[in-house]
Amino acid sequence: VTQFGIFILLIVLVSLNEMFIAKKNRINDIIWFLVFALSLATIVVTGFKIMWIVATVGLFFLLVFAISRLEDLRTAWISIGFSVFILALLFTFLGTPNFLTLRLPVEVSLSQSVTWKITTQVLGENVLRFVLGAGPASFPYSFSQFRPEGMNTSLIWSVRFNQGSSSFLDILSSTGFLGVVALMVTILLALGTIMYLWTRKPSRAGRRTESGDNTEEWSMMSASTAIWLSLLLVMLISSLTTSLWLAFFMALGVTMTLSRTILAPEAKPWSFSLRTSPQYGLASSFGFILLFATV
């Protein structure tokens, strides 16, 4: 239920961001409002605290990006976004009222301390484990090997956890030091690009292109960046399922692609031409023969 709620939260961010943009078609506004209202209602009736924490972070970044381009967006919907942000902040600290939530099954997961203990024991076995980890998707075996003895006398003595308390610790135990370094390099490059894009001083040509011609690109990048930063927080404090990992890397790819488009709006696409020549005919014939022989 928690993972489903986080996925619905991503839809809340996308729909709210779409309503920030001034559109001539009112049908689109009505559809996006219905999606936003239904998604927000789903989060409210679920009422898990971790969902409100992630919602607070995601709405914060979305509103920061919206305020930076306030002249191109609708201030009324930005005010509604602020109201939802305050609501998420209150529910984070005070909890969701009981009369608004549904009775949902209890979700059992490992604590951060137990996951950290298993991770340190895996990495401390030898130098190879420290550098490369125990192997991708190997946490169930690491849990069976290093599970605390106290769990054998608890109510969950027969439960075998397939993942730890956070995806970051899972990556650390399964891919070791090199895997975490590769992940951190990717994250830092993305954060550096985002910070540069939102704090840079545009040139004269940039001011002309940013005067409103690429509002859709900026708005889409705001949503993808807010989604990626929200899932980055989830990766640190909870576990990501396959669908959320897909959304994580897809949002990262959209953010990086749009950042390149915005930074170089007048750049010409790279292209090449295959002219008809004896060399091209010989190369294509050899390629097809090689392909048929391989098949």
Contacts in CASP RR format, 6 or more apart in sequence:
PFRMAT RR
TARGET T0000
AUTHOR 0000-0000-0000
METHOD contacts of the structure
MODEL  1
VTQFGIFILLIVLVSLNEMFIAKKNRINDIIWFLVFALSLATIVVTGFKI
MWIVATVGLFFLLVFAISRLEDLRTAWISIGFSVFILALLFTFLGTPNFL
TLRLPVEVSLSQSVTWKITTQVLGENVLRFVLGAGPASFPYSFSQFRPEG
MNTSLIWSVRFNQGSSSFLDILSSTGFLGVVALMVTILLALGTIMYLWTR
KPSRAGRRTESGDNTEEWSMMSASTAIWLSLLLVMLISSLTTSLWLAFFM
ALGVTMTLSRTILAPEAKPWSFSLRTSPQYGLASSFGFILLFATV
1 46 0 8 1.000
1 48 0 8 1.000
1 104 0 8 1.000
1 105 0 8 1.000
1 107 0 8 1.000
2 48 0 8 1.000
2 50 0 8 1.000
2 51 0 8 1.000
2 107 0 8 1.000
2 238 0 8 1.000
3 239 0 8 1.000
3 240 0 8 1.000
3 241 0 8 1.000
3 243 0 8 1.000
3 244 0 8 1.000
5 42 0 8 1.000
5 43 0 8 1.000
5 46 0 8 1.000
5 48 0 8 1.000
5 51 0 8 1.000
6 50 0 8 1.000
6 51 0 8 1.000
6 54 0 8 1.000
6 230 0 8 1.000
6 231 0 8 1.000
6 234 0 8 1.000
6 238 0 8 1.000
6 244 0 8 1.000
7 243 0 8 1.000
7 244 0 8 1.000
7 247 0 8 1.000
8 39 0 8 1.000
8 42 0 8 1.000
8 43 0 8 1.000
9 39 0 8 1.000
9 43 0 8 1.000
9 51 0 8 1.000
9 54 0 8 1.000
9 55 0 8 1.000
9 58 0 8 1.000
9 230 0 8 1.000
10 227 0 8 1.000
10 230 0 8 1.000
10 231 0 8 1.000
10 247 0 8 1.000
11 35 0 8 1.000
11 39 0 8 1.000
12 36 0 8 1.000
12 39 0 8 1.000
12 40 0 8 1.000
12 43 0 8 1.000
12 55 0 8 1.000
12 84 0 8 1.000
13 58 0 8 1.000
13 59 0 8 1.000
13 62 0 8 1.000
13 223 0 8 1.000
13 226 0 8 1.000
13 227 0 8 1.000
13 230 0 8 1.000
14 223 0 8 1.000
14 227 0 8 1.000
15 32 0 8 1.000
15 33 0 8 1.000
15 35 0 8 1.000
15 36 0 8 1.000
15 39 0 8 1.000
16 36 0 8 1.000
16 59 0 8 1.000
16 62 0 8 1.000
16 77 0 8 1.000
16 80 0 8 1.000
16 81 0 8 1.000
16 84 0 8 1.000
17 62 0 8 1.000
17 66 0 8 1.000
17 219 0 8 1.000
17 220 0 8 1.000
17 222 0 8 1.000
17 223 0 8 1.000
17 226 0 8 1.000
18 28 0 8 1.000
18 32 0 8 1.000
18 219 0 8 1.000
18 223 0 8 1.000
19 29 0 8 1.000
19 32 0 8 1.000
19 33 0 8 1.000
19 36 0 8 1.000
19 74 0 8 1.000
19 77 0 8 1.000
19 80 0 8 1.000
20 66 0 8 1.000
20 73 0 8 1.000
20 74 0 8 1.000
20 77 0 8 1.000
20 78 0 8 1.000
20 219 0 8 1.000
21 73 0 8 1.000
21 74 0 8 1.000
21 215 0 8 1.000
21 216 0 8 1.000
21 219 0 8 1.000
22 72 0 8 1.000
22 73 0 8 1.000
22 74 0 8 1.000
23 29 0 8 1.000
40 84 0 8 1.000
43 51 0 8 1.000
43 52 0 8 1.000
43 55 0 8 1.000
44 96 0 8 1.000
44 100 0 8 1.000
44 101 0 8 1.000
45 100 0 8 1.000
45 101 0 8 1.000
45 102 0 8 1.000
46 101 0 8 1.000
46 102 0 8 1.000
46 104 0 8 1.000
47 91 0 8 1.000
47 95 0 8 1.000
47 96 0 8 1.000
47 100 0 8 1.000
47 101 0 8 1.000
49 92 0 8 1.000
49 95 0 8 1.000
50 237 0 8 1.000
50 238 0 8 1.000
52 88 0 8 1.000
52 91 0 8 1.000
52 92 0 8 1.000
52 95 0 8 1.000
52 96 0 8 1.000
53 92 0 8 1.000
53 233 0 8 1.000
53 237 0 8 1.000
54 230 0 8 1.000
54 233 0 8 1.000
54 234 0 8 1.000
55 88 0 8 1.000
56 85 0 8 1.000
56 88 0 8 1.000
56 89 0 8 1.000
56 92 0 8 1.000
57 229 0 8 1.000
57 230 0 8 1.000
57 233 0 8 1.000
58 226 0 8 1.000
58 227 0 8 1.000
58 229 0 8 1.000
58 230 0 8 1.000
59 81 0 8 1.000
59 84 0 8 1.000
59 85 0 8 1.000
59 88 0 8 1.000
59 226 0 8 1.000
60 85 0 8 1.000
61 225 0 8 1.000
61 226 0 8 1.000
61 229 0 8 1.000
61 230 0 8 1.000
62 222 0 8 1.000
62 223 0 8 1.000
62 226 0 8 1.000
63 78 0 8 1.000
63 81 0 8 1.000
63 82 0 8 1.000
63 85 0 8 1.000
65 198 0 8 1.000
65 221 0 8 1.000
65 222 0 8 1.000
65 225 0 8 1.000
65 226 0 8 1.000
66 73 0 8 1.000
66 78 0 8 1.000
66 222 0 8 1.000
67 78 0 8 1.000
68 198 0 8 1.000
69 215 0 8 1.000
69 218 0 8 1.000
69 219 0 8 1.000
69 222 0 8 1.000
70 78 0 8 1.000
72 212 0 8 1.000
72 215 0 8 1.000
72 218 0 8 1.000
73 215 0 8 1.000
73 219 0 8 1.000
108 156 0 8 1.000
108 159 0 8 1.000
109 161 0 8 1.000
109 164 0 8 1.000
109 165 0 8 1.000
109 239 0 8 1.000
110 143 0 8 1.000
110 161 0 8 1.000
110 164 0 8 1.000
110 165 0 8 1.000
111 165 0 8 1.000
112 165 0 8 1.000
112 166 0 8 1.000
112 169 0 8 1.000
114 148 0 8 1.000
114 165 0 8 1.000
115 164 0 8 1.000
115 165 0 8 1.000
115 166 0 8 1.000
115 169 0 8 1.000
115 170 0 8 1.000
116 169 0 8 1.000
117 146 0 8 1.000
117 148 0 8 1.000
118 139 0 8 1.000
118 142 0 8 1.000
118 143 0 8 1.000
118 146 0 8 1.000
118 147 0 8 1.000
118 164 0 8 1.000
118 173 0 8 1.000
119 142 0 8 1.000
119 169 0 8 1.000
119 172 0 8 1.000
119 173 0 8 1.000
121 142 0 8 1.000
121 146 0 8 1.000
122 129 0 8 1.000
122 133 0 8 1.000
122 134 0 8 1.000
122 142 0 8 1.000
122 146 0 8 1.000
122 173 0 8 1.000
123 129 0 8 1.000
123 130 0 8 1.000
123 133 0 8 1.000
123 172 0 8 1.000
123 173 0 8 1.000
123 176 0 8 1.000
123 177 0 8 1.000
124 130 0 8 1.000
129 176 0 8 1.000
130 176 0 8 1.000
130 177 0 8 1.000
131 176 0 8 1.000
131 177 0 8 1.000
131 178 0 8 1.000
132 175 0 8 1.000
132 176 0 8 1.000
132 178 0 8 1.000
133 173 0 8 1.000
133 174 0 8 1.000
133 175 0 8 1.000
133 176 0 8 1.000
133 177 0 8 1.000
134 141 0 8 1.000
134 142 0 8 1.000
134 173 0 8 1.000
134 174 0 8 1.000
135 174 0 8 1.000
135 175 0 8 1.000
136 174 0 8 1.000
136 175 0 8 1.000
137 174 0 8 1.000
138 173 0 8 1.000
138 174 0 8 1.000
139 161 0 8 1.000
139 162 0 8 1.000
139 163 0 8 1.000
139 164 0 8 1.000
139 170 0 8 1.000
139 173 0 8 1.000
139 174 0 8 1.000
140 160 0 8 1.000
140 161 0 8 1.000
140 162 0 8 1.000
142 173 0 8 1.000
142 174 0 8 1.000
143 160 0 8 1.000
143 161 0 8 1.000
143 164 0 8 1.000
144 160 0 8 1.000
151 157 0 8 1.000
163 170 0 8 1.000
163 239 0 8 1.000
164 170 0 8 1.000
164 239 0 8 1.000
165 237 0 8 1.000
165 238 0 8 1.000
165 239 0 8 1.000
166 235 0 8 1.000
166 236 0 8 1.000
166 237 0 8 1.000
166 238 0 8 1.000
166 239 0 8 1.000
167 234 0 8 1.000
167 235 0 8 1.000
167 236 0 8 1.000
167 238 0 8 1.000
167 239 0 8 1.000
167 240 0 8 1.000
167 245 0 8 1.000
168 180 0 8 1.000
168 235 0 8 1.000
168 236 0 8 1.000
170 239 0 8 1.000
171 179 0 8 1.000
171 180 0 8 1.000
171 183 0 8 1.000
172 180 0 8 1.000
175 182 0 8 1.000
186 252 0 8 1.000
187 232 0 8 1.000
190 228 0 8 1.000
190 252 0 8 1.000
190 255 0 8 1.000
190 256 0 8 1.000
193 255 0 8 1.000
193 256 0 8 1.000
193 259 0 8 1.000
194 225 0 8 1.000
194 255 0 8 1.000
194 259 0 8 1.000
197 221 0 8 1.000
197 259 0 8 1.000
197 262 0 8 1.000
197 263 0 8 1.000
202 210 0 8 1.000
205 266 0 8 1.000
206 265 0 8 1.000
209 265 0 8 1.000
209 266 0 8 1.000
210 218 0 8 1.000
210 262 0 8 1.000
214 261 0 8 1.000
214 262 0 8 1.000
214 265 0 8 1.000
217 258 0 8 1.000
217 261 0 8 1.000
217 262 0 8 1.000
218 262 0 8 1.000
220 254 0 8 1.000
220 258 0 8 1.000
221 254 0 8 1.000
221 255 0 8 1.000
221 258 0 8 1.000
221 259 0 8 1.000
221 262 0 8 1.000
224 251 0 8 1.000
224 252 0 8 1.000
224 253 0 8 1.000
224 254 0 8 1.000
224 255 0 8 1.000
224 258 0 8 1.000
225 251 0 8 1.000
225 255 0 8 1.000
227 247 0 8 1.000
227 251 0 8 1.000
228 248 0 8 1.000
228 251 0 8 1.000
228 252 0 8 1.000
228 255 0 8 1.000
231 240 0 8 1.000
231 244 0 8 1.000
231 247 0 8 1.000
231 248 0 8 1.000
231 251 0 8 1.000
232 248 0 8 1.000
234 240 0 8 1.000
234 244 0 8 1.000
235 248 0 8 1.000
240 248 0 8 1.000
274 280 0 8 1.000
END
